[in-house]
Amino acid sequence: MTSPAAAPPPEPPGRGLLDGRRVVVTAAAGTGIGSAVARRCLLEGATVLISDIHERRLAETADALEAATGRRPATARCDVTVESDVAGLVEAAVAAMGGVDVMMNNAGLGGSVRLVDMSDEQWRAVLGVTLDGTMRCTRAALRHMIERGIRGAIVNNASVVGWRAQAEQAHYAAAKAGVMALTRCAAVEAAEFGIRVNCVAPSLAMHPHLVKVTSEELLAELTRREAFGRAAEPWEVANVMVFLASDLASYMTGEVVSVSSQHP
């Protein structure tokens, strides 16, 4: 008999948690956490701009979000490893929405390779997108919010591997641990301006891209460690990110919230 926990619950309806907010979601193309965050923000009443490096998939995602929510997000291509692209992303958000109240940073790059076999290029590629890209977007959002007096929120996407050791993940774990440290330090600096900076640390959220780049054996092992006997749905991670961006988390900053049922 299948355990009830092995099936995800129904996705809850929107409750207006982000009514009137202008939200930018990076790495939102496709069917992963980024697009799930964009969908939840739209359902919660936000005006949304989504960005990604893949222009075709970005347009397709905007179409899918409009079909699912009845509201179409604005779009802007952005490579988070390029500073001029990140600056252009904020400019695009100002043009499309009048400003940015919430920045959701999802851009990340993974891969599996043992440290002894890892090249400098592999190390730099993962840190360049996952850590450096998050820094650029956080910095750009802070500059914009401080200059305009916006008491905004920034939510970054880390991972439990920033805390927990996993073979063949030295570059990804180092990058995600860096995102956690970046979040804490940025939060201290931003507090005087009324800006909150937090991040989530998911364990395992299943989506097609993850399945494509991860072996069946590893996915089975990671799923086995989850107390619910299943991976999270991307919207389950997105819900926590929306909470951190909302007024319900008004006294939270510099926090890393684990979105996980993982056990040792």
C-alpha positions in Angstrom: 0.0 0.0 0.0 1.3 3.4 -0.9 1.9 5.8 1.9 -0.3 9.0 1.8 2.9 11.0 2.3 4.3 9.7 -1.1 1.7 11.8 -2.9 2.0 15.6 -2.9 -0.9 17.6 -1.5 -3.0 19.8 -3.7 -1.4 23.2 -4.4 -3.1 25.8 -2.3 -4.8 28.8 -3.9 -3.4 32.3 -3.8 -4.1 34.4 -0.8 -3.0 37.9 -2.0 0.3 37.7 -0.1 2.1 39.8 -2.7 -0.7 42.1 -3.8 0.7 45.2 -5.4 4.3 44.0 -5.3 6.6 44.2 -8.3 8.7 41.0 -8.5 11.6 39.9 -10.6 12.3 36.2 -10.9 15.6 35.1 -12.4 16.2 31.7 -14.1 12.5 31.4 -14.6 12.4 29.6 -18.0 11.4 26.0 -18.1 9.6 23.9 -15.4 11.9 24.2 -12.4 11.7 26.2 -9.2 12.1 29.6 -11.0 9.0 29.2 -13.1 7.1 27.8 -10.1 8.1 30.9 -8.1 6.9 33.2 -10.9 3.6 31.3 -11.0 3.1 31.5 -7.2 3.9 35.3 -7.3 1.3 35.8 -10.0 -1.2 33.8 -8.1 -0.5 35.9 -5.0 -1.3 39.1 -6.8 2.2 40.4 -7.8 3.2 42.0 -11.1 6.0 39.8 -12.4 9.0 40.1 -14.7 10.8 36.8 -15.5 14.3 36.5 -16.8 16.5 33.8 -18.2 19.4 33.3 -20.5 17.3 31.2 -22.9 15.1 33.6 -24.9 12.9 31.0 -26.6 12.2 29.1 -23.4 11.6 32.4 -21.7 8.8 33.3 -24.2 7.4 29.8 -23.9 7.3 30.1 -20.1 5.5 33.4 -20.3 2.9 31.8 -22.5 2.5 28.9 -20.1 2.2 31.2 -17.0 -0.4 33.3 -18.8 -2.4 30.2 -19.6 -2.1 28.9 -16.0 -2.8 32.2 -14.2 -4.6 34.5 -16.6 -1.8 37.0 -16.1 1.2 37.4 -18.4 4.6 38.3 -16.9 7.0 40.7 -18.6 10.2 39.1 -19.8 13.9 40.1 -20.1 16.8 38.1 -21.3 19.6 38.1 -18.7 22.9 36.2 -18.3 23.7 36.6 -14.6 27.4 36.2 -15.3 27.4 39.5 -17.2 27.2 42.7 -15.2 25.7 44.7 -18.0 22.9 42.1 -18.4 22.1 42.3 -14.7 22.0 46.1 -14.8 19.8 45.8 -17.9 17.5 43.5 -16.0 16.7 46.1 -13.4 16.3 48.7 -16.1 13.8 46.4 -17.9 11.9 45.9 -14.6 11.7 49.7 -14.1 10.4 50.1 -17.7 7.9 47.3 -17.4 6.7 47.7 -13.8 8.0 51.0 -12.5 10.4 49.4 -10.1 11.3 46.3 -8.1 9.9 45.4 -4.7 11.1 41.8 -4.6 14.0 40.0 -6.2 13.8 36.2 -6.4 17.3 34.8 -7.3 17.1 31.3 -8.7 20.0 31.2 -11.2 22.3 28.2 -10.5 24.4 25.7 -12.3 25.2 22.2 -11.1 27.1 19.1 -12.2 28.6 16.0 -10.7 32.4 15.4 -10.7 34.9 14.3 -8.1 37.2 17.0 -6.9 40.3 15.2 -8.0 38.9 15.2 -11.6 37.4 18.7 -11.5 39.0 21.3 -13.8 39.3 24.9 -13.0 36.8 25.7 -15.7 34.2 23.4 -14.1 34.7 25.0 -10.7 34.5 28.5 -12.1 31.5 27.8 -14.2 29.4 26.6 -11.3 30.5 29.4 -8.9 30.2 32.0 -11.7 26.5 31.4 -12.2 25.5 30.2 -8.7 27.4 32.4 -6.4 28.7 35.3 -8.5 25.4 35.6 -10.4 23.4 35.7 -7.1 25.8 38.4 -5.8 25.3 40.6 -8.9 21.5 40.3 -8.8 21.4 41.0 -5.0 23.7 44.0 -5.4 21.7 45.4 -8.3 18.4 45.0 -6.4 19.9 46.6 -3.3 21.2 49.6 -5.2 17.8 50.1 -6.8 15.8 49.7 -3.6 18.1 51.9 -1.5 18.2 54.7 -4.2 14.4 54.7 -4.4 13.6 54.2 -0.7 11.9 50.8 -1.4 11.5 48.6 1.7 11.9 45.5 -0.4 12.8 41.9 -0.1 15.4 39.7 -1.7 15.0 35.9 -1.6 17.9 33.7 -2.8 17.9 30.0 -3.6 20.6 28.0 -1.9 20.6 24.2 -1.1 21.0 21.8 1.8 24.3 20.8 0.2 25.6 24.1 1.5 25.4 22.4 4.9 25.7 18.7 4.1 28.5 16.8 2.4 27.7 15.0 -0.8 30.3 13.3 -3.1 30.9 14.9 -6.5 29.4 18.2 -5.4 32.3 20.2 -4.0 31.8 23.1 -6.5 28.0 23.3 -6.1 28.2 22.9 -2.3 30.8 25.6 -2.0 28.7 27.9 -4.2 25.5 27.3 -2.2 27.3 27.8 1.1 28.5 31.0 -0.4 25.0 32.1 -1.2 24.0 31.5 2.4 26.9 33.6 3.7 26.2 36.3 1.1 22.6 36.4 2.2 23.5 36.9 5.9 26.0 39.6 5.2 23.8 41.4 2.7 20.9 41.3 5.2 23.0 43.0 7.9 23.9 45.8 5.5 20.4 46.2 4.1 18.6 46.3 7.5 19.0 50.0 8.0 17.1 50.6 4.8 14.2 48.3 5.8 15.2 45.8 3.1 15.1 42.1 4.0 17.4 39.4 2.5 16.7 35.7 3.1 17.2 32.4 1.3 15.8 29.0 1.1 17.8 25.7 1.1 15.8 23.0 -0.7 16.8 19.4 -0.4 15.2 17.8 -3.5 12.6 19.4 -5.8 11.8 17.2 -8.8 11.4 18.7 -12.2 12.3 17.6 -15.7 15.7 19.4 -15.9 16.9 17.8 -12.7 15.9 14.4 -14.1 17.8 15.1 -17.3 21.1 16.0 -15.5 21.0 13.6 -12.6 21.4 9.8 -12.6 18.4 7.6 -11.7 20.5 6.0 -8.9 21.3 9.3 -7.3 17.7 10.5 -7.5 16.5 7.3 -5.9 19.1 7.6 -3.1 18.1 11.3 -2.4 14.4 10.4 -2.5 15.0 7.6 0.0 16.4 10.1 2.5 13.3 12.2 2.4 10.9 11.5 5.3 7.9 11.8 3.0 9.3 9.3 0.6 9.1 11.8 -2.3 10.8 14.9 -3.6 9.2 18.3 -3.1 7.1 19.7 -5.9 8.7 23.0 -7.2 5.7 24.9 -6.0 6.3 23.7 -2.4 9.7 25.5 -2.5 8.1 28.5 -4.2 5.6 28.8 -1.4 8.3 29.3 1.1 10.1 31.9 -1.1 6.8 33.8 -1.4 6.4 33.7 2.3 9.8 35.1 2.8 9.0 37.9 0.4 5.7 38.7 2.0 4.8 40.8 5.0 4.2 37.6 7.0 8.0 37.4 7.3 8.5 41.0 8.2 10.9 40.3 11.1 13.0 37.7 9.2 16.2 38.7 7.6 19.5 36.9 7.1 17.8 33.6 7.5 18.4 30.4 5.6 15.2 28.3 5.7 15.5 24.7 4.9 12.7 23.3 2.6 13.3 19.7 3.2 12.1 16.5 4.8 15.5 15.0 4.5 17.0 12.9 7.3 20.5 11.4 7.6 
